Amino acid sequence: MFSLNFESHEPIYEQLYNNVVKLIALGVLKHDERLPTVRALAKELGINPNTVAKAYQMLERDGVIYSFIGKGSFVSSGRSSEELKLMTAKKQLSDAIDKTVELGMTRDDVLRLVNEYFEGGKK
């Protein structure tokens, strides 16, 4: 269900975070559905439980999931699929901007590209 790229520069906990958000936005994970336990998911993915715990903490902080001590973590009903899709799009845009900056583009270069996009007949 979750896919991780161990060769990516994106940290594993962020990949896991993004996977959960995407699966909720797509309707694969439903409201109030129980997520795998930290240990079970870590074992399944072959990663450190602390990595899963960090992703779950971020998801809870952002209102994507909620937890009950001793019962587990569940998909929150607090965010609509549209909100989650928007969160995913913002994250992808942020990642793209990070990459352009790493390649030496300036703020003005990035803004020029964005303006060209909108002036070129795009929405």
MODELLER restraints for C-alpha pairs under 7 A, 6 or more apart:
rsr = mdl.restraints
at = mdl.atoms
rsr.add(forms.Gaussian(group=physical.xy_distance, feature=features.Distance(at['CA:2:A'], at['CA:19:A']), mean=6.10, stdev=0.5))
rsr.add(forms.Gaussian(group=physical.xy_distance, feature=features.Distance(at['CA:4:A'], at['CA:12:A']), mean=6.95, stdev=0.5))
rsr.add(forms.Gaussian(group=physical.xy_distance, feature=features.Distance(at['CA:4:A'], at['CA:15:A']), mean=6.34, stdev=0.5))
rsr.add(forms.Gaussian(group=physical.xy_distance, feature=features.Distance(at['CA:13:A'], at['CA:51:A']), mean=5.40, stdev=0.5))
rsr.add(forms.Gaussian(group=physical.xy_distance, feature=features.Distance(at['CA:13:A'], at['CA:52:A']), mean=6.30, stdev=0.5))
rsr.add(forms.Gaussian(group=physical.xy_distance, feature=features.Distance(at['CA:13:A'], at['CA:54:A']), mean=6.38, stdev=0.5))
rsr.add(forms.Gaussian(group=physical.xy_distance, feature=features.Distance(at['CA:13:A'], at['CA:55:A']), mean=4.89, stdev=0.5))
rsr.add(forms.Gaussian(group=physical.xy_distance, feature=features.Distance(at['CA:14:A'], at['CA:55:A']), mean=6.57, stdev=0.5))
rsr.add(forms.Gaussian(group=physical.xy_distance, feature=features.Distance(at['CA:16:A'], at['CA:55:A']), mean=6.31, stdev=0.5))
rsr.add(forms.Gaussian(group=physical.xy_distance, feature=features.Distance(at['CA:17:A'], at['CA:55:A']), mean=5.25, stdev=0.5))
rsr.add(forms.Gaussian(group=physical.xy_distance, feature=features.Distance(at['CA:17:A'], at['CA:59:A']), mean=6.52, stdev=0.5))
rsr.add(forms.Gaussian(group=physical.xy_distance, feature=features.Distance(at['CA:21:A'], at['CA:84:A']), mean=6.20, stdev=0.5))
rsr.add(forms.Gaussian(group=physical.xy_distance, feature=features.Distance(at['CA:22:A'], at['CA:88:A']), mean=6.97, stdev=0.5))
rsr.add(forms.Gaussian(group=physical.xy_distance, feature=features.Distance(at['CA:23:A'], at['CA:29:A']), mean=5.59, stdev=0.5))
rsr.add(forms.Gaussian(group=physical.xy_distance, feature=features.Distance(at['CA:24:A'], at['CA:30:A']), mean=6.36, stdev=0.5))
rsr.add(forms.Gaussian(group=physical.xy_distance, feature=features.Distance(at['CA:24:A'], at['CA:81:A']), mean=6.86, stdev=0.5))
rsr.add(forms.Gaussian(group=physical.xy_distance, feature=features.Distance(at['CA:25:A'], at['CA:81:A']), mean=4.44, stdev=0.5))
rsr.add(forms.Gaussian(group=physical.xy_distance, feature=features.Distance(at['CA:25:A'], at['CA:84:A']), mean=5.43, stdev=0.5))
rsr.add(forms.Gaussian(group=physical.xy_distance, feature=features.Distance(at['CA:25:A'], at['CA:85:A']), mean=5.72, stdev=0.5))
rsr.add(forms.Gaussian(group=physical.xy_distance, feature=features.Distance(at['CA:30:A'], at['CA:75:A']), mean=6.61, stdev=0.5))
rsr.add(forms.Gaussian(group=physical.xy_distance, feature=features.Distance(at['CA:31:A'], at['CA:75:A']), mean=5.04, stdev=0.5))
rsr.add(forms.Gaussian(group=physical.xy_distance, feature=features.Distance(at['CA:31:A'], at['CA:76:A']), mean=5.65, stdev=0.5))
rsr.add(forms.Gaussian(group=physical.xy_distance, feature=features.Distance(at['CA:31:A'], at['CA:77:A']), mean=5.04, stdev=0.5))
rsr.add(forms.Gaussian(group=physical.xy_distance, feature=features.Distance(at['CA:32:A'], at['CA:74:A']), mean=5.25, stdev=0.5))
rsr.add(forms.Gaussian(group=physical.xy_distance, feature=features.Distance(at['CA:32:A'], at['CA:75:A']), mean=4.79, stdev=0.5))
rsr.add(forms.Gaussian(group=physical.xy_distance, feature=features.Distance(at['CA:32:A'], at['CA:76:A']), mean=5.89, stdev=0.5))
rsr.add(forms.Gaussian(group=physical.xy_distance, feature=features.Distance(at['CA:32:A'], at['CA:77:A']), mean=6.70, stdev=0.5))
rsr.add(forms.Gaussian(group=physical.xy_distance, feature=features.Distance(at['CA:33:A'], at['CA:74:A']), mean=5.33, stdev=0.5))
rsr.add(forms.Gaussian(group=physical.xy_distance, feature=features.Distance(at['CA:33:A'], at['CA:75:A']), mean=5.38, stdev=0.5))
rsr.add(forms.Gaussian(group=physical.xy_distance, feature=features.Distance(at['CA:34:A'], at['CA:72:A']), mean=6.93, stdev=0.5))
rsr.add(forms.Gaussian(group=physical.xy_distance, feature=features.Distance(at['CA:34:A'], at['CA:73:A']), mean=5.83, stdev=0.5))
rsr.add(forms.Gaussian(group=physical.xy_distance, feature=features.Distance(at['CA:34:A'], at['CA:74:A']), mean=4.33, stdev=0.5))
rsr.add(forms.Gaussian(group=physical.xy_distance, feature=features.Distance(at['CA:34:A'], at['CA:75:A']), mean=6.58, stdev=0.5))
rsr.add(forms.Gaussian(group=physical.xy_distance, feature=features.Distance(at['CA:35:A'], at['CA:73:A']), mean=5.54, stdev=0.5))
rsr.add(forms.Gaussian(group=physical.xy_distance, feature=features.Distance(at['CA:35:A'], at['CA:74:A']), mean=5.54, stdev=0.5))
rsr.add(forms.Gaussian(group=physical.xy_distance, feature=features.Distance(at['CA:37:A'], at['CA:72:A']), mean=6.37, stdev=0.5))
rsr.add(forms.Gaussian(group=physical.xy_distance, feature=features.Distance(at['CA:38:A'], at['CA:49:A']), mean=5.92, stdev=0.5))
rsr.add(forms.Gaussian(group=physical.xy_distance, feature=features.Distance(at['CA:38:A'], at['CA:52:A']), mean=5.71, stdev=0.5))
rsr.add(forms.Gaussian(group=physical.xy_distance, feature=features.Distance(at['CA:38:A'], at['CA:53:A']), mean=6.00, stdev=0.5))
rsr.add(forms.Gaussian(group=physical.xy_distance, feature=features.Distance(at['CA:39:A'], at['CA:49:A']), mean=5.59, stdev=0.5))
rsr.add(forms.Gaussian(group=physical.xy_distance, feature=features.Distance(at['CA:42:A'], at['CA:48:A']), mean=5.80, stdev=0.5))
rsr.add(forms.Gaussian(group=physical.xy_distance, feature=features.Distance(at['CA:42:A'], at['CA:49:A']), mean=5.04, stdev=0.5))
rsr.add(forms.Gaussian(group=physical.xy_distance, feature=features.Distance(at['CA:42:A'], at['CA:52:A']), mean=6.24, stdev=0.5))
rsr.add(forms.Gaussian(group=physical.xy_distance, feature=features.Distance(at['CA:59:A'], at['CA:65:A']), mean=5.68, stdev=0.5))
rsr.add(forms.Gaussian(group=physical.xy_distance, feature=features.Distance(at['CA:60:A'], at['CA:66:A']), mean=5.44, stdev=0.5))
rsr.add(forms.Gaussian(group=physical.xy_distance, feature=features.Distance(at['CA:63:A'], at['CA:76:A']), mean=6.71, stdev=0.5))
rsr.add(forms.Gaussian(group=physical.xy_distance, feature=features.Distance(at['CA:63:A'], at['CA:78:A']), mean=6.71, stdev=0.5))
rsr.add(forms.Gaussian(group=physical.xy_distance, feature=features.Distance(at['CA:64:A'], at['CA:75:A']), mean=6.37, stdev=0.5))
rsr.add(forms.Gaussian(group=physical.xy_distance, feature=features.Distance(at['CA:64:A'], at['CA:76:A']), mean=5.38, stdev=0.5))
rsr.add(forms.Gaussian(group=physical.xy_distance, feature=features.Distance(at['CA:64:A'], at['CA:79:A']), mean=6.67, stdev=0.5))
rsr.add(forms.Gaussian(group=physical.xy_distance, feature=features.Distance(at['CA:65:A'], at['CA:73:A']), mean=6.58, stdev=0.5))
rsr.add(forms.Gaussian(group=physical.xy_distance, feature=features.Distance(at['CA:65:A'], at['CA:74:A']), mean=5.42, stdev=0.5))
rsr.add(forms.Gaussian(group=physical.xy_distance, feature=features.Distance(at['CA:65:A'], at['CA:75:A']), mean=4.46, stdev=0.5))
rsr.add(forms.Gaussian(group=physical.xy_distance, feature=features.Distance(at['CA:65:A'], at['CA:76:A']), mean=4.50, stdev=0.5))
rsr.add(forms.Gaussian(group=physical.xy_distance, feature=features.Distance(at['CA:66:A'], at['CA:73:A']), mean=5.61, stdev=0.5))
rsr.add(forms.Gaussian(group=physical.xy_distance, feature=features.Distance(at['CA:66:A'], at['CA:74:A']), mean=5.42, stdev=0.5))
rsr.add(forms.Gaussian(group=physical.xy_distance, feature=features.Distance(at['CA:66:A'], at['CA:75:A']), mean=6.51, stdev=0.5))
rsr.add(forms.Gaussian(group=physical.xy_distance, feature=features.Distance(at['CA:66:A'], at['CA:76:A']), mean=5.84, stdev=0.5))
rsr.add(forms.Gaussian(group=physical.xy_distance, feature=features.Distance(at['CA:67:A'], at['CA:73:A']), mean=4.19, stdev=0.5))
rsr.add(forms.Gaussian(group=physical.xy_distance, feature=features.Distance(at['CA:67:A'], at['CA:74:A']), mean=6.14, stdev=0.5))
